[in-house]
Amino acid sequence: MLINNSGESLEERWQSIDDEQPTSEGNITISVTRWLREKENLLSHKGKIGLRIQGDTAIEALEDDLNHFELVVLEFPKYTDGRNFSLARILRKRFHFSGELRASGDILADQLFYLKRVGVDSFDLDEERIPFAKQSLNELSVRYQTSSDIDTTIFQRRG
């Protein structure tokens, strides 16, 4: 089930296409491997293109291509793999990616607030995790450190 970073349900508008599956009309998400292999053909796709990345993706190699993507899906194979937190922050702060960032996969409710802080807009979660996810997104209201969502520390805001 898809929710935004405020906990509201969203309608899925994207179709995930495997590496060997033919592309279809409409909005699609593809792997980095497929993008690198078929970039020239994909640029003429009728519809929006989203990119699915893993924590070990060398994101710097894709910097010049990011303007082609409306969506980047950060795939979490295990909740213990936190590399996508860093990739999200790099995409937002260093590369100024303004499209949708979506976290998908094995994500705990406790991690959602922090994913939101590094710039994630939406979450693709198992249905049974949704009630906890909605609650956890708004549990914390004070942010001590800077991140993608706020540029001043709590101490700077006081003074």
DSSP file (Angstrom, degrees, kcal/mol; ACC not computed):
  #  RESIDUE AA STRUCTURE BP1 BP2  ACC     N-H-->O    O-->H-N    N-H-->O    O-->H-N    TCO  KAPPA ALPHA  PHI   PSI    X-CA   Y-CA   Z-CA
    1    1 A M              0   0    0      0, 0.0   124,-2.9     0, 0.0     2,-0.5   0.000 360.0 360.0 360.0 143.8    0.0    0.0    0.0
    2    2 A L  E     +A  124   0A   0      8,-0.5     8,-2.7   122,-0.2     2,-0.3  -0.844 360.0 168.9-105.4 129.8    1.2    3.4   -0.9
    3    3 A I  E     -AB 123   9A   0    120,-2.3   120,-2.9    -2,-0.5     6,-0.2  -0.950  28.0-124.3-132.9 156.1    1.2    6.4    1.6
    4    4 A N  E >   -A  122   0A   0      4,-2.5     3,-1.8    -2,-0.3   118,-0.3  -0.318  43.5 -89.6 -88.3-179.0    2.7    9.9    1.5
    5    5 A N  T 3  S+     0   0    0    116,-1.8   117,-0.1     1,-0.3    -1,-0.1   0.410 127.3  57.5 -78.4   6.4    5.0   11.3    4.1
    6    6 A S  T 3  S-     0   0    0    115,-0.2    -1,-0.3     2,-0.2   116,-0.1   0.385 120.8-106.4-104.6  -2.6    2.0   12.6    6.0
    7    7 A G  S <  S+     0   0    0     -3,-1.8     2,-0.3     1,-0.3    -2,-0.1   0.508  73.3 139.3  92.5   5.8    0.4    9.2    6.3
    8    8 A E        -     0   0    0      1,-0.1    -4,-2.5   126,-0.0    -1,-0.3  -0.630  57.4-108.2 -85.9 141.9   -2.3    9.7    3.6
    9    9 A S  B     -B    3   0A   0     -2,-0.3     2,-0.3    -6,-0.2    -6,-0.3  -0.377  35.6-160.2 -67.3 143.6   -3.1    6.9    1.2
   10   10 A L        -     0   0    0     -8,-2.7    -8,-0.5    -2,-0.1     2,-0.4  -0.897  18.6-117.8-124.0 154.2   -2.1    7.4   -2.4
   11   11 A E        -     0   0    0     -2,-0.3     2,-0.4   -10,-0.1    -8,-0.0  -0.779  34.2-117.1 -89.2 133.3   -3.1    5.8   -5.7
   12   12 A E        +     0   0    0     -2,-0.4    -1,-0.0     1,-0.1     3,-0.0  -0.571  37.2 170.5 -72.0 125.7   -0.4    3.9   -7.5
   13   13 A R        +     0   0    0     -2,-0.4    14,-0.4    13,-0.0     2,-0.4   0.251  52.7  79.4-116.7   8.6    0.3    5.6  -10.8
   14   14 A W        -     0   0    0     12,-0.1     2,-0.5    35,-0.0    14,-0.2  -0.908  60.7-150.2-123.9 145.9    3.5    3.6  -11.7
   15   15 A Q  E     -c   28   0A   0     12,-2.0    14,-2.3    -2,-0.4     2,-0.5  -0.969  19.4-134.3-114.5 127.1    4.1    0.1  -13.1
   16   16 A S  E     -c   29   0A   0     -2,-0.5     2,-0.5    12,-0.2    14,-0.2  -0.691  21.5-159.7 -81.1 123.7    7.3   -1.7  -12.2
   17   17 A I        -     0   0    0     12,-2.8    14,-0.4    -2,-0.5     6,-0.1  -0.913  10.7-134.0-109.4 125.3    8.9   -3.2  -15.3
   18   18 A D        -     0   0    0     -2,-0.5     3,-0.5     4,-0.1    -1,-0.0  -0.228  31.7-100.7 -69.3 166.2   11.4   -6.0  -14.9
   19   19 A D  S    S+     0   0    0      1,-0.2    -1,-0.1    11,-0.0    -2,-0.0   0.822 121.4  33.6 -60.8 -34.2   14.7   -6.0  -16.9
   20   20 A E  S    S+     0   0    0      2,-0.1    -1,-0.2     0, 0.0    -2,-0.0   0.504  95.6 103.5-101.4  -5.3   13.5   -8.4  -19.6
   21   21 A Q  S    S-     0   0    0     -3,-0.5    -4,-0.0     1,-0.1     2,-0.0  -0.556  79.0-110.0 -78.0 138.6    9.8   -7.4  -19.6
   22   22 A P        -     0   0    0      0, 0.0    -4,-0.1     0, 0.0    -1,-0.1  -0.372  37.8-106.8 -65.2 147.8    8.7   -5.2  -22.6
   23   23 A T        -     0   0    0     -6,-0.1     2,-0.3     1,-0.0     5,-0.0  -0.372  35.4-152.5 -71.8 156.1    7.8   -1.6  -21.6
   24   24 A S        -     0   0    0     -9,-0.1    -9,-0.1     1,-0.1    22,-0.1  -0.756  26.6 -82.7-122.5 170.1    4.2   -0.6  -21.6
   25   25 A E  S    S+     0   0    0     -2,-0.3    22,-0.2    20,-0.1     2,-0.1  -0.311  91.7  30.2 -65.6 156.6    2.4    2.7  -22.1
   26   26 A G  S    S-     0   0    0     20,-1.3     2,-0.4     2,-0.1    -2,-0.1  -0.417 108.3 -16.1  93.5-167.0    2.1    5.0  -19.1
   27   27 A N        -     0   0    0    -14,-0.4   -12,-2.0    20,-0.2     2,-0.3  -0.601  66.7-179.8 -81.0 129.1    4.4    5.6  -16.2
   28   28 A I  E     -cd  15  49A   0     20,-2.3    22,-2.9    -2,-0.4     2,-0.4  -0.926  22.3-147.3-129.1 152.6    7.0    2.9  -15.6
   29   29 A T  E     -cd  16  50A   0    -14,-2.3   -12,-2.8    -2,-0.3     2,-0.3  -0.962  23.3-178.4-114.8 141.5    9.8    2.3  -13.1
   30   30 A I  E     - d   0  51A   0     20,-2.3    22,-3.2    -2,-0.4   -12,-0.1  -0.875  27.6-100.7-133.2 163.6   12.9    0.5  -14.3
   31   31 A S  E  >  - d   0  52A   0    -14,-0.4     4,-2.2    -2,-0.3    22,-0.1  -0.377  32.2-113.7 -79.3 163.2   16.2   -0.8  -12.7
   32   32 A V  H  > S+     0   0    0     20,-0.8     4,-2.7     1,-0.2     5,-0.2   0.900 117.6  57.8 -61.1 -41.3   19.5    1.1  -13.1
   33   33 A T  H  > S+     0   0    0      1,-0.2     4,-1.9     2,-0.2    -1,-0.2   0.925 108.3  44.7 -56.1 -47.2   20.8   -1.8  -15.1
   34   34 A R  H  > S+     0   0    0      2,-0.2     4,-2.8     1,-0.2    -1,-0.2   0.907 111.4  53.3 -66.4 -41.1   18.0   -1.4  -17.7
   35   35 A W  H  X S+     0   0    0     -4,-2.2     4,-0.9     1,-0.2    -2,-0.2   0.940 111.5  45.3 -58.1 -48.0   18.4    2.3  -17.8
   36   36 A L  H  < S+     0   0    0     -4,-2.7    -1,-0.2     1,-0.2    -2,-0.2   0.850 117.7  44.6 -65.9 -33.9   22.1    2.1  -18.6
   37   37 A R  H  < S+     0   0    0     -4,-1.9    -2,-0.2    -5,-0.2    -1,-0.2   0.849 129.0  22.8 -77.3 -36.5   21.5   -0.6  -21.2
   38   38 A E  H  X S+     0   0    0     -4,-2.8     4,-2.7    -5,-0.2     3,-0.4   0.065  77.2 129.7-123.3  23.6   18.5    0.9  -23.0
   39   39 A K  H  X S+     0   0    0     -4,-0.9     4,-1.8     1,-0.2    -1,-0.1   0.877  73.8  51.1 -50.1 -49.4   18.8    4.6  -22.2
   40   40 A E  H  4 S+     0   0    0      1,-0.2     4,-0.4     2,-0.2    -1,-0.2   0.897 114.6  43.0 -60.5 -42.0   18.5    5.8  -25.8
   41   41 A N  H >4 S+     0   0    0     -3,-0.4     3,-1.2     1,-0.2    -1,-0.2   0.891 111.9  54.2 -69.5 -39.4   15.3    3.8  -26.4
   42   42 A L  H >< S+     0   0    0     -4,-2.7     3,-2.0     1,-0.3    -2,-0.2   0.784  93.7  69.9 -68.4 -26.8   13.8    4.7  -23.1
   43   43 A L  T 3< S+     0   0    0     -4,-1.8    -1,-0.3     1,-0.3    -2,-0.2   0.750  98.5  51.1 -63.1 -22.1   14.2    8.4  -23.7
   44   44 A S  T <  S+     0   0    0     -3,-1.2    -1,-0.3    -4,-0.4    -2,-0.2   0.312  81.7 131.3 -96.0   9.0   11.4    8.1  -26.4
   45   45 A H    <   -     0   0    0     -3,-2.0     2,-1.1     1,-0.1     4,-0.1  -0.375  60.9-128.9 -62.9 135.3    9.0    6.3  -24.0
   46   46 A K  S    S+     0   0    0     -2,-0.1   -20,-1.3     2,-0.1     2,-0.2  -0.771  81.1  33.0 -87.9 102.2    5.5    7.8  -24.0
   47   47 A G  S    S-     0   0    0     -2,-1.1   -20,-0.2   -22,-0.2     2,-0.2  -0.727 102.0 -56.1 135.6 173.1    5.0    8.3  -20.3
   48   48 A K        -     0   0    0     -2,-0.2   -20,-2.3    21,-0.0     2,-0.4  -0.504  46.1-140.0 -84.7 153.9    7.0    9.2  -17.3
   49   49 A I  E     -d   28   0A   0     19,-0.5    21,-2.0   -22,-0.2    22,-0.8  -0.951  14.9-171.6-118.3 133.8   10.1    7.1  -16.2
   50   50 A G  E     -de  29  71A   0    -22,-2.9   -20,-2.3    -2,-0.4     2,-0.4  -0.883  15.1-137.6-117.7 154.6   11.0    6.3  -12.7
   51   51 A L  E     -de  30  72A   0     20,-2.4    22,-3.1    -2,-0.3     2,-0.5  -0.941   4.3-150.0-117.6 132.3   14.2    4.6  -11.5
   52   52 A R  E     -de  31  73A   0    -22,-3.2   -20,-0.8    -2,-0.4     2,-0.3  -0.886  23.0-176.3 -99.5 124.9   14.6    1.9   -8.9
   53   53 A I  E     - e   0  74A   0     20,-3.1    22,-3.0    -2,-0.5     2,-0.2  -0.897  16.1-145.8-123.9 153.9   17.8    1.9   -7.0
   54   54 A Q    >   -     0   0    0     -2,-0.3     3,-1.7    20,-0.2    22,-0.1  -0.611  37.2-100.0-104.8 168.4   19.4   -0.3   -4.4
   55   55 A G  T 3  S+     0   0    0     20,-0.5    21,-0.1     1,-0.3    32,-0.1   0.749 121.3  54.6 -62.0 -25.0   21.7    0.8   -1.5
   56   56 A D  T 3  S+     0   0    0      2,-0.1    -1,-0.3     3,-0.0     2,-0.2   0.309  78.2 128.4 -93.7  10.0   24.8   -0.2   -3.4
   57   57 A T    <   -     0   0    0     -3,-1.7     2,-1.8     1,-0.1     3,-0.1  -0.459  64.7-129.7 -67.4 132.2   24.0    2.0   -6.4
   58   58 A A    >   -     0   0    0      1,-0.2     3,-1.5    -2,-0.2     4,-0.3  -0.621  32.9-179.4 -80.0  82.9   26.8    4.3   -7.5
   59   59 A I  G >   +     0   0    0     -2,-1.8     3,-1.6     1,-0.3     4,-0.4   0.751  69.4  69.8 -63.2 -27.7   24.5    7.3   -7.6
   60   60 A E  G >  S+     0   0    0      1,-0.3     3,-1.1     2,-0.2     4,-0.3   0.843  92.5  59.5 -60.0 -32.8   27.2    9.7   -8.7
   61   61 A A  G <  S+     0   0    0     -3,-1.5    -1,-0.3     1,-0.2    -2,-0.2   0.668 106.8  48.0 -69.3 -15.9   27.2    7.9  -12.1
   62   62 A L  G X> S+     0   0    0     -3,-1.6     3,-1.5    -4,-0.3     4,-0.9   0.404  78.3 104.4-103.3   0.4   23.6    8.8  -12.6
   63   63 A E  G X4 S+     0   0    0     -3,-1.1     3,-0.9    -4,-0.4     4,-0.3   0.877  81.5  48.2 -53.4 -44.7   23.7   12.5  -11.6
   64   64 A D  G 34 S+     0   0    0     -4,-0.3    -1,-0.3     1,-0.2     3,-0.2   0.669 112.1  51.3 -72.3 -15.1   23.5   13.8  -15.2
   65   65 A D  G X4 S+     0   0    0     -3,-1.5     3,-2.3     1,-0.2     4,-0.3   0.552  80.0  94.0 -95.9  -9.6   20.5   11.5  -15.9
   66   66 A L  G X< S+     0   0    0     -4,-0.9     3,-1.7    -3,-0.9    -1,-0.2   0.766  72.5  68.6 -60.3 -26.8   18.3   12.5  -12.9
   67   67 A N  G 3  S+     0   0    0     -4,-0.3    -1,-0.3     1,-0.3    -2,-0.1   0.641  92.1  62.5 -67.8 -11.5   16.4   15.1  -14.9
   68   68 A H  G <  S+     0   0    0     -3,-2.3   -19,-0.5   -20,-0.0     2,-0.4   0.569  92.8  79.9 -85.1  -9.9   14.8   12.2  -16.9
   69   69 A F    <   -     0   0    0     -3,-1.7   -19,-0.2    -4,-0.3    30,-0.2  -0.852  47.1-177.5-111.0 132.8   13.2   10.7  -13.8
   70   70 A E  S    S+     0   0    0    -21,-2.0    30,-2.6    -2,-0.4     2,-0.3   0.638  82.2  30.5 -89.1 -20.2    9.9   11.9  -12.1
   71   71 A L  E     -ef  50 100A   0    -22,-0.8   -20,-2.4    28,-0.2     2,-0.4  -0.999  58.4-166.0-143.3 138.0   10.4    9.2   -9.4
   72   72 A V  E     -ef  51 101A   0     28,-2.5    30,-2.6    -2,-0.3     2,-0.6  -0.993  15.1-155.0-123.4 123.3   13.3    7.4   -7.7
   73   73 A V  E     -ef  52 102A   0    -22,-3.1   -20,-3.1    -2,-0.4     2,-0.8  -0.870   4.1-151.6 -99.7 120.5   12.3    4.3   -5.7
   74   74 A L  E     -ef  53 103A   0     28,-3.8    30,-2.5    -2,-0.6     2,-0.6  -0.830  16.3-150.7 -91.0 109.1   14.8    3.5   -2.9
   75   75 A E  E     - f   0 104A   0    -22,-3.0   -20,-0.5    -2,-0.8    30,-0.2  -0.728   7.5-161.8 -90.5 122.0   14.5   -0.3   -2.6
   76   76 A F  E     - f   0 105A   0     28,-3.5    30,-2.5    -2,-0.6     3,-0.1  -0.887  10.7-178.2-102.5 106.7   15.2   -1.7    0.9
   77   77 A P  S    S+     0   0    0      0, 0.0     2,-0.3     0, 0.0    -1,-0.2   0.850  78.6  11.5 -71.9 -32.6   16.0   -5.4    0.8
   78   78 A K  S >  S-     0   0    0      3,-0.1     3,-1.7    28,-0.1    29,-0.0  -0.992  72.2-125.9-143.0 145.9   16.3   -5.5    4.7
   79   79 A Y  T 3  S+     0   0    0     -2,-0.3    29,-0.1     1,-0.3    -1,-0.0   0.723 109.4  63.8 -65.5 -18.7   15.4   -2.9    7.3
   80   80 A T  T 3  S+     0   0    0      1,-0.1     2,-1.0    27,-0.0    -1,-0.3   0.559  80.6  90.6 -81.6  -7.6   19.0   -3.2    8.6
   81   81 A D    <   +     0   0    0     -3,-1.7     3,-0.4     1,-0.1    -3,-0.1  -0.780  49.1 171.5 -92.6 101.9   20.4   -1.8    5.3
   82   82 A G    >>  +     0   0    0     -2,-1.0     3,-1.4     1,-0.2     4,-0.9   0.292  44.6 105.5 -96.0  10.1   20.6    2.0    5.9
   83   83 A R  H 3> S+     0   0    0      1,-0.3     4,-2.0     2,-0.2     3,-0.3   0.815  73.0  63.4 -62.7 -29.3   22.5    3.0    2.8
   84   84 A N  H 3> S+     0   0    0     -3,-0.4     4,-2.4     1,-0.2    -1,-0.3   0.749  92.5  63.8 -68.8 -21.7   19.3    4.4    1.1
   85   85 A F  H <> S+     0   0    0     -3,-1.4     4,-1.9     2,-0.2    -1,-0.2   0.944 107.3  43.2 -61.1 -46.3   19.1    7.0    3.9
   86   86 A S  H  X S+     0   0    0     -4,-0.9     4,-2.5    -3,-0.3    -2,-0.2   0.905 112.3  52.5 -65.6 -42.3   22.4    8.4    2.6
   87   87 A L  H  X S+     0   0    0     -4,-2.0     4,-2.7     1,-0.2    -1,-0.2   0.891 107.5  52.5 -62.6 -38.8   21.3    8.1   -1.0
   88   88 A A  H  X S+     0   0    0     -4,-2.4     4,-2.2     2,-0.2    -1,-0.2   0.932 111.0  46.3 -62.0 -45.3   18.1   10.0   -0.4
   89   89 A R  H  X>S+     0   0    0     -4,-1.9     4,-3.2     2,-0.2     5,-0.6   0.906 112.6  50.1 -65.0 -41.1   20.0   12.8    1.3
   90   90 A I  I  X>S+     0   0    0     -4,-2.5     5,-2.3     1,-0.2     4,-1.0   0.927 109.9  51.2 -62.0 -44.7   22.6   12.9   -1.6
   91   91 A L  I  <5S+     0   0    0     -4,-2.7     6,-3.3    -5,-0.2    -2,-0.2   0.910 119.2  36.1 -59.1 -43.0   19.8   13.0   -4.1
   92   92 A R  I  <5S+     0   0    0     -4,-2.2     4,-0.3    26,-0.3    -2,-0.2   0.948 128.4  28.8 -76.9 -50.5   18.1   15.9   -2.4
   93   93 A K  I  <5S+     0   0    0     -4,-3.2    -3,-0.2    -5,-0.2    -2,-0.1   0.929 130.2  28.3 -84.3 -47.3   21.0   18.0   -1.1
   94   94 A R  I  <<S+     0   0    0     -4,-1.0    -3,-0.2    -5,-0.6    -4,-0.1   0.908 133.1  29.9 -83.6 -42.5   23.9   17.4   -3.5
   95   95 A F  S   <S-     0   0    0     -5,-2.3    -3,-0.2     2,-0.1    -4,-0.1   0.496  94.0-135.2 -98.2  -4.3   22.0   16.6   -6.7
   96   96 A H        -     0   0    0     -6,-0.3     2,-0.4    -4,-0.3    -4,-0.2   0.848  30.9-176.4  54.3  39.7   18.9   18.8   -6.0
   97   97 A F        -     0   0    0     -6,-3.3    -1,-0.2    -7,-0.2    -2,-0.1  -0.552   9.7-178.6 -68.3 123.3   16.6   16.0   -7.2
   98   98 A S        +     0   0    0     -2,-0.4    -1,-0.2     2,-0.1     3,-0.1   0.424  47.4  96.2-107.6  -0.6   13.1   17.5   -7.0
   99   99 A G  S    S-     0   0    0    -30,-0.2     2,-0.3     1,-0.2   -28,-0.2  -0.040  89.9 -64.3 -75.6-172.9   11.0   14.5   -8.2
  100  100 A E  E     -f   71   0A   0    -30,-2.6   -28,-2.5    20,-0.1     2,-0.5  -0.585  42.6-156.9 -78.0 132.8    9.3   12.1   -5.9
  101  101 A L  E     -f   72   0A   0     -2,-0.3    20,-2.5    18,-0.3    21,-1.8  -0.955  14.9-172.8-106.4 127.0   11.5    9.9   -3.7
  102  102 A R  E     -fg  73 122A   0    -30,-2.6   -28,-3.8    -2,-0.5     2,-0.4  -0.975  15.3-148.9-124.9 133.1    9.8    6.7   -2.6
  103  103 A A  E     +fg  74 123A   0     19,-2.4    21,-2.8    -2,-0.4     2,-0.3  -0.850  24.6 175.4 -98.1 136.2   11.0    4.1   -0.1
  104  104 A S  E     +fg  75 124A   0    -30,-2.5   -28,-3.5    -2,-0.4     2,-0.4  -0.991  33.3  29.1-141.8 145.4    9.9    0.5   -0.8
  105  105 A G  E    S+f   76   0A   0     19,-1.1     2,-1.5    -2,-0.3    21,-0.3  -0.859 103.9   7.1 116.6-145.3   10.6   -2.9    0.8
  106  106 A D  S    S+     0   0    0    -30,-2.5     2,-0.4    -2,-0.4    -2,-0.1  -0.622  77.4 152.2 -84.8  88.1   11.5   -4.0    4.3
  107  107 A I        -     0   0    0     -2,-1.5     2,-0.2    -4,-0.1    -2,-0.1  -0.966  36.4-138.0-123.7 132.9   11.0   -0.8    6.2
  108  108 A L    >>  -     0   0    0     -2,-0.4     3,-1.4   -29,-0.1     4,-0.7  -0.577  22.7-119.9 -86.6 152.7   10.1   -0.5    9.9
  109  109 A A  H >> S+     0   0    0      1,-0.3     3,-1.0    -2,-0.2     4,-0.6   0.857 113.4  62.2 -57.9 -35.4    7.6    2.1   11.1
  110  110 A D  H 34 S+     0   0    0      1,-0.2     4,-0.4     2,-0.1    -1,-0.3   0.733 101.1  53.6 -63.5 -21.9   10.4    3.6   13.3
  111  111 A Q  H <> S+     0   0    0     -3,-1.4     4,-2.2     1,-0.2    -1,-0.2   0.659  87.7  79.9 -87.3 -16.7   12.4    4.4   10.2
  112  112 A L  H <X S+     0   0    0     -3,-1.0     4,-2.6    -4,-0.7     5,-0.2   0.892  88.6  52.9 -63.1 -43.1    9.7    6.4    8.4
  113  113 A F  H  X S+     0   0    0     -4,-0.6     4,-1.7     1,-0.2    -1,-0.2   0.907 112.7  45.8 -58.2 -42.1   10.2    9.6   10.3
  114  114 A Y  H  > S+     0   0    0     -4,-0.4     4,-1.3     2,-0.2    -1,-0.2   0.840 110.6  52.3 -73.6 -33.4   13.9    9.6    9.5
  115  115 A L  H  <>S+     0   0    0     -4,-2.2     5,-2.4     1,-0.2     3,-0.2   0.895 108.4  52.1 -65.6 -39.1   13.3    8.7    5.9
  116  116 A K  H ><5S+     0   0    0     -4,-2.6     3,-1.4     1,-0.2    -2,-0.2   0.896 105.6  56.0 -60.6 -40.2   10.9   11.7    5.7
  117  117 A R  H 3<5S+     0   0    0     -4,-1.7    31,-1.1     1,-0.3    32,-1.0   0.808 104.8  51.4 -64.6 -31.0   13.7   13.9    7.2
  118  118 A V  T 3<5S-     0   0    0     -4,-1.3   -26,-0.3    -3,-0.2    -1,-0.3   0.361 132.3 -86.5 -91.9   7.8   16.1   12.9    4.4
  119  119 A G  T < 5S+     0   0    0     -3,-1.4   -18,-0.3     1,-0.3     2,-0.3   0.539  71.8 152.1 110.5   7.8   13.6   13.8    1.7
  120  120 A V      < -     0   0    0     -5,-2.4    -1,-0.3     1,-0.1   -18,-0.2  -0.568  20.6-172.9 -75.2 132.2   11.5   10.7    1.1
  121  121 A D        +     0   0    0    -20,-2.5  -116,-1.8    -2,-0.3     2,-0.3   0.764  62.0  16.0 -94.3 -31.5    8.0   11.7   -0.1
  122  122 A S  E     -Ag   4 102A   0    -21,-1.8   -19,-2.4  -118,-0.3     2,-0.4  -0.948  58.9-144.6-147.6 162.7    6.2    8.4   -0.2
  123  123 A F  E     -Ag   3 103A   0   -120,-2.9  -120,-2.3    -2,-0.3     2,-0.7  -0.995   5.2-154.3-135.3 132.7    6.3    4.8    1.2
  124  124 A D  E     +Ag   2 104A   0    -21,-2.8   -19,-1.1    -2,-0.4     2,-0.3  -0.909  37.7 164.5-106.5 103.9    5.3    1.5   -0.4
  125  125 A L        -     0   0    0   -124,-2.9     2,-0.1    -2,-0.7   -19,-0.1  -0.786  44.3 -91.7-123.6 158.9    4.6   -0.7    2.6
  126  126 A D    >>  -     0   0    0    -21,-0.3     3,-1.8    -2,-0.3     4,-0.5  -0.442  44.0-115.9 -64.0 144.6    2.8   -4.0    3.4
  127  127 A E  G >4 S+     0   0    0      1,-0.3     3,-1.2     2,-0.2    -1,-0.1   0.832 112.3  59.2 -55.1 -38.1   -0.8   -3.4    4.4
  128  128 A E  G 34 S+     0   0    0      1,-0.2     4,-0.3     2,-0.1    -1,-0.3   0.697 102.7  54.3 -69.3 -16.5   -0.3   -4.7    7.9
  129  129 A R  G <> S+     0   0    0     -3,-1.8     4,-2.4     1,-0.1    -1,-0.2   0.591  84.4  88.5 -89.0 -11.5    2.4   -2.0    8.6
  130  130 A I  H <X S+     0   0    0     -3,-1.2     4,-2.8    -4,-0.5     5,-0.3   0.894  82.5  52.0 -60.3 -47.4    0.2    1.0    7.6
  131  131 A P  H  > S+     0   0    0      0, 0.0     4,-1.5     0, 0.0    -1,-0.2   0.917 115.7  42.1 -58.1 -42.0   -1.5    1.7   11.0
  132  132 A F  H  > S+     0   0    0     -4,-0.3     4,-2.5     2,-0.2    -2,-0.2   0.867 113.1  54.9 -69.8 -36.1    1.9    1.8   12.7
  133  133 A A  H  X S+     0   0    0     -4,-2.4     4,-1.8     2,-0.2    -1,-0.2   0.935 106.6  49.4 -63.0 -47.3    3.4    3.8    9.8
  134  134 A K  H  X S+     0   0    0     -4,-2.8     4,-0.5     1,-0.2    -1,-0.2   0.887 113.9  46.8 -60.8 -39.5    0.8    6.5    9.9
  135  135 A Q  H >< S+     0   0    0     -4,-1.5     3,-1.0    -5,-0.3     4,-0.2   0.918 111.2  50.4 -68.0 -43.9    1.3    6.9   13.7
  136  136 A S  H >< S+     0   0    0     -4,-2.5     3,-0.9     1,-0.2     4,-0.5   0.777  97.2  67.9 -70.5 -26.4    5.1    7.0   13.5
  137  137 A L  H 3< S+     0   0    0     -4,-1.8    -1,-0.2     1,-0.2    -2,-0.2   0.777 112.8  30.1 -64.6 -25.0    5.3    9.6   10.8
  138  138 A N  T << S+     0   0    0     -3,-1.0    -1,-0.2    -4,-0.5    -2,-0.2   0.219  90.8  98.3-120.1  14.3    3.9   12.3   13.2
  139  139 A E  S <  S+     0   0    0     -3,-0.9     2,-0.5    -4,-0.2    -2,-0.1   0.898  78.0  56.2 -70.3 -40.4    5.1   11.1   16.6
  140  140 A L        +     0   0    0     -4,-0.5    -1,-0.1     1,-0.1     3,-0.1  -0.799  52.4 168.4-100.0 131.6    8.2   13.4   16.8
  141  141 A S        +     0   0    0     -2,-0.5     2,-0.5     1,-0.1    -1,-0.1   0.630  57.8  72.3-114.2 -19.1    7.7   17.1   16.5
  142  142 A V        -     0   0    0      2,-0.0     2,-0.6     0, 0.0    -1,-0.1  -0.865  59.3-164.8-104.7 129.8   11.1   18.6   17.6
  143  143 A R        -     0   0    0     -2,-0.5    11,-0.1     1,-0.1    -3,-0.0  -0.953   8.0-176.9-115.5 116.9   14.1   18.2   15.3
  144  144 A Y        +     0   0    0     -2,-0.6    10,-1.2     9,-0.1    11,-0.3   0.831  66.7  49.2 -81.5 -33.3   17.4   18.9   16.9
  145  145 A Q  S    S-     0   0    0      8,-0.2     7,-0.1     9,-0.1     2,-0.1  -0.671  85.8-106.3-109.0 160.3   19.6   18.4   13.8
  146  146 A T        +     0   0    0     -2,-0.2     2,-0.3     5,-0.2     5,-0.2  -0.420  47.9 146.9 -75.7 159.2   19.5   19.8   10.3
  147  147 A S  B >   -H  150   0B   0      3,-2.7     3,-0.7    -2,-0.1   -29,-0.2  -0.882  65.5 -59.5-166.5-163.6   18.4   17.6    7.4
  148  148 A S  T 3  S+     0   0    0    -31,-1.1   -30,-0.2    -2,-0.3     3,-0.1   0.756 131.6  49.6 -66.3 -23.0   16.6   17.8    4.1
  149  149 A D  T 3  S+     0   0    0    -32,-1.0     2,-0.3     1,-0.2    -1,-0.2   0.616 120.8  22.5 -94.6 -12.3   13.5   19.1    5.8
  150  150 A I  B <   -H  147   0B   0     -3,-0.7    -3,-2.7   -33,-0.2    -1,-0.2  -0.962  54.0-161.2-156.3 136.2   15.0   21.8    8.0
  151  151 A D  S    S+     0   0    0     -2,-0.3     2,-0.4    -5,-0.2    -5,-0.2   0.430  71.7  65.7-101.6  -0.3   18.2   23.8    7.6
  152  152 A T  S    S-     0   0    0     -7,-0.1     2,-0.1    -5,-0.0    -5,-0.1  -0.933  76.2-123.3-124.0 148.3   18.6   25.2   11.1
  153  153 A T     >  -     0   0    0     -2,-0.4     4,-1.9     1,-0.1    -8,-0.2  -0.339  33.0-106.5 -78.5 167.3   19.3   23.4   14.4
  154  154 A I  H  > S+     0   0    0    -10,-1.2     4,-1.4     1,-0.2     5,-0.1   0.847 122.1  54.7 -62.5 -32.9   16.9   23.8   17.4
  155  155 A F  H  > S+     0   0    0    -11,-0.3     4,-1.4     1,-0.2    -1,-0.2   0.861 106.9  49.6 -71.0 -35.4   19.6   26.0   19.1
  156  156 A Q  H  4 S+     0   0    0      1,-0.2    -1,-0.2     2,-0.2    -2,-0.2   0.852 109.0  52.9 -69.2 -34.4   19.7   28.3   16.1
  157  157 A R  H  < S+     0   0    0     -4,-1.9    -2,-0.2     1,-0.2    -1,-0.2   0.814 107.3  52.7 -71.1 -29.1   15.9   28.6   16.0
  158  158 A R  H  <        0   0    0     -4,-1.4    -1,-0.2     1,-0.2    -2,-0.2   0.889 360.0 360.0 -70.4 -39.7   15.9   29.6   19.7
  159  159 A G     <        0   0    0     -4,-1.4    -1,-0.2    -5,-0.1    -2,-0.2   0.455 360.0 360.0 -83.7 360.0   18.4   32.4   19.3
